[in-house]
Amino acid sequence: MGLPRGSLVPRPLRLKISRRRVGLVILFWFGSWLLLNGLLFVHKTLLSDICTDDRSRRILQRLCEEYRRGVLTGDLCHDLCVSRTLEYERCLYYESGKKVMKADWRGVPVVLKSKLENFYSYENFSLLEYQDAPELLPMDIVLYATLEMKNSLGLEVKSSIVPQLWAHRLRGSQQKVTRAELASLWSLLQQEEYTFFRVLQDLSQHVVKVLGSCGHFYAVEYLIAGQARMQHLFALEELLEIPWRREGASGRRMVLHIALSFMHMIRHFEDDFTHRLHLCDVKPENFAVRKDLTVVAIDADLAFFEPKMRAILEQNCTSNEDCAFFDCSSRCDVRRHRCGSERINSNLQVICDKIFRYWFPTTYLDGRAGHPLEVKLRHTVQECAMGAGGRAVQERLLRLLTQLLQDSPGTPADVERHQANGGRINRPDAGFW
């Protein structure tokens, strides 16, 4: 029996081909949709973190426009937006939404920072959502801010600390707070790093100083951050302010001083607060060194006090690898499939591993003995990085660094000879490096 006139393909076959075409169209559309969203994701995650001067200037220009409209305020807004005594210089870096720029404030270099680019990206204070909301007195703000800080730091915060976060505006008990002041303060309190620096800056010499704010941006002192690609991790020649070579005795003493400052910082963070402070992102870029060779934490996005550290570590797991939160680790209870809340490594162990081992390696000790104290120091650093010894290793490191510093040349006369020799100092223990 032949096919119907005007049809060369059986009807069931035509339906099958039609469905296949529809399927191909749907598949093509879905693939195009995935490709488009992938490109948008790359743009948002990669291109949005490209640090440019044009974009940084636009961000600050938008900040000033919102200041002039009365949306936000701060003790640096007038200098940034009106008198221009706070001037943008260059973009430092963008990372995961965080914007960091260098500026000049009346001849003093400062850093402007914000966790998010836009003021409206921060969660609004709930009472500001109502146009007829009652005006709040400073003491009311203290209560709300204390609760927000407790949530941010994971600590019980005394209400007497809060007025320090907003200059003199919260110290009077009767003067009302404007909506712009409240909104600006609230955007700052949502930035854990700002709260961390503000709370600790009068309690610790090892955190960077907050100088003021405008809206959601705050200014801190400018210090030259360390870099892994630097010869000694930190720009020692800028701290010394004279040219020197790697074998210079002055540089050797500076490294010993900085290492001792790291040790003092570790002990300070462990012993001098109600709760131990954990550093979960240890790398040279997150620290700087002042002119007096004091080590300073300049990036504290992953610094947590003990209560919050425990909450972060306690999560589901199948092995110990699941219990590592950056540089902070705990153990996995395979029966409960839960990570322990107690950290098993320490700030000292991570700093020994990521910083001290660079300065005091053991790689070439077999080739030459070197100074006996140096040999002991290198082996102690190795032991520390492996997590052995605990407090005894910490005490030994302090003792060895102190003894080496006392025995090391590098007095002002040494520095003068160093300059006279064109940056060369002959000394028997050049193998220290």
C-alpha positions, 0 to 999 in steps of 0.5 A: 500500500503506497503513501498518501499523495503529497506526503513522502514521510510517514506521519509517525516519523514526521512527528519524531523528527519534529520533536527532535528539532524542538529538543535541539532548539530547547537544548540550544536555548538552554546552552546559550542561557548557561553561557550568558550566565557564565559570562556574567558570573565571570564579569562580576567575580573577576572583572569587578575586582579589577582595581582602576583609578577611574572606577575608584574616583567614581566610587568616591564621587558617588560617596560625596554626592550622597554626602551632599544630599544628606544621605550619609556623613562622617568626620572625614566627609568635609575634608574629602568632599568640600575642602579637598584636604583628603585627596585620592591618590591610587587604587591599592586593590579590590577583593571580593567586593572590598575596596581599598585605596590610598589617599593623602590627608593633609600631607599624611598618607592614609588608606580608605577601605570599605567591605562593599562598594555602595552605601546602599549595599549595607543592611539598613537600620530597621528603624530608618525604614519608617519615615515617621520613626522617632528620633533616637537619643545617643544612649538608644544608639549605644544599646543597638550598636552594642548588640550589633558589635556583639554579633560581629565580634562574638563577644560581650561588649561593654556599652562604654566602648561604643561612643569611642566608635563615633567620635564625640557624637554619641557621648552627649546624652541629650543631643539627637542623632540624625538619620545620616549619622545613624545610617553611616554608623550602621554601615560601619558596624556591619564591617567586622574589620572596622569594628575589630580595629576600633575596639582594639586600637586603644588596647593594642599596638599590633593593630592598625589605627582608624583615623575617621570615616565618611559614610561606609568608608573608613580611613586607617594609617598607611603602612607598607604591607608585606609581600611574599615576593619581597626579598625579606617579606617586608620593605626593610630598606624603606624602614631603614631609609638608607640603601643596603644589601642583603648581607648588611648587618642592619638588615639582619638585626631588623629581621630579628627585631621584626621576628621578636615583634611577631612573637610579642604579638602572638603572646599579646593576642593569646594572653591579654584579652578575655578571649584568645584571638585567632588569626586565620589568614596569615600571610605577609600581605596582611601585616605591616611594620612600623618605623619602630619595627612593631608588627601590625595587623592591617587586614583582619577580615579573618581574625576571630575571638575564641567564641566566634572561632568555635562557632565557625569550626564546628561544622559537618565533616567526613575527614579532617580536611573538612575541618580546615578554615583557612589557617585555622583547623580542628579535628573531625569526629567521624562518628558524629560527622562534626568538626570539633570546636577547638582549634588544634593548631595555633597562631605561632605554628602558622607564623612559623610555617609561613613567615619564620621558615622563610627567614630561618630555613634549614635547607643548607644547614648540612652544608655548613654549621653556622653560628650555634645559636642560628642552628638552634633557631632554625631547628626550633622554627622547623619544630614550631612549624610542625606543631610540636613543643607547644609553649616550650617552643615559644619560650625557646624561640623568644630566648634564641631571638633575643640572644641572637639580637644581643650578639648581632652587630648593627649599632649606629656605627655599623650603619655608618660603616655600612653607608661608607662601604657603599652598602657592604658590611663584611661580617663573619656570620653572613650565613645567617641568611 
